[in-house]
Amino acid sequence: MSETTRGLGKDLCARVHAVTGDECYLPDTHYPRPHQSLSGVSWHDGLCTRCAGSGLHADGLCPACNGTSFEPLTI
């Protein structure tokens, strides 16, 4: 049996909103359109400015992005 591999345009984005925890259900090729969750929440995000995308701050989860490495942007 062959193992399914991830591929551009075949997989879901699955980016998680740092505050609400909602997961983006759109294909991974949806950029630059906003992320969208099944509950109707939509958002833009960018690399977290506090942890520089590591998800960690002061030996714990980054409080700005909740460890997701991305923070919501206001557009």
N, C-alpha and C positions, 0 to 999 in steps of 0.2 A: 504494500500500500504506500503510495507516495504522500509526502507531507505537504500540506498547502503552505505556500509562502506568501508573505505580505508583498503587495505591489501597488505602486502609485495608481490611484483611480479605482482600486478594487476594495480598499479598506475604508473604514469609518475613521473620522478625525479623532473622536473620543477625548478631545481636550476637556478638562474639568474646570468649571468656573471656580475661582479661588474662594469666593464668599459663599455661594449657594450650594456648591458641590454638584450642580447640574452637569451632565455630560453631553457633549456635542455629538449628534447622530448623523451629521452630514458626511458625505464622502470626503476623503482627505484632500480632494482637489477643489474644495469650495472657496479657498482664498481668492480674492480679498473680501468676499462676502463675510458677514459676521457669523460667529458660531451660533448654533441653534440647538436647543434641547427639546425633548419630546413634550415637556411641560409648557413650551411656548416662550421660554426665556431666550433672549438673544444677546450677544455681547461680543465686543472686540477685546483682545488682550495683547499684551506684549511682555517681553522678558522682564521679570521682576527687578525693580531698581534697588531694592533693599538687599537681596541675596545674590544678585547678578545671575540668576537662573540656577543656582545650586539647590534651592529649596530648603537650605539650612541657614540658621542665623544664631550665633552664640550657643552652639552645641545643641540646638533644638530645631523644630520646624519653624520656618520663617513666618512671623506673624502677618506679614503683608500678603503673602501668596498661599499660606497654609500648606507649604511644601510642594505646591504644584509647579513652581518655577515661573509661573506667568501671573501677571496681575491685570485685572480688568482696566480698560482704558475708557475714558469719557471722550466721546467724539461729538 
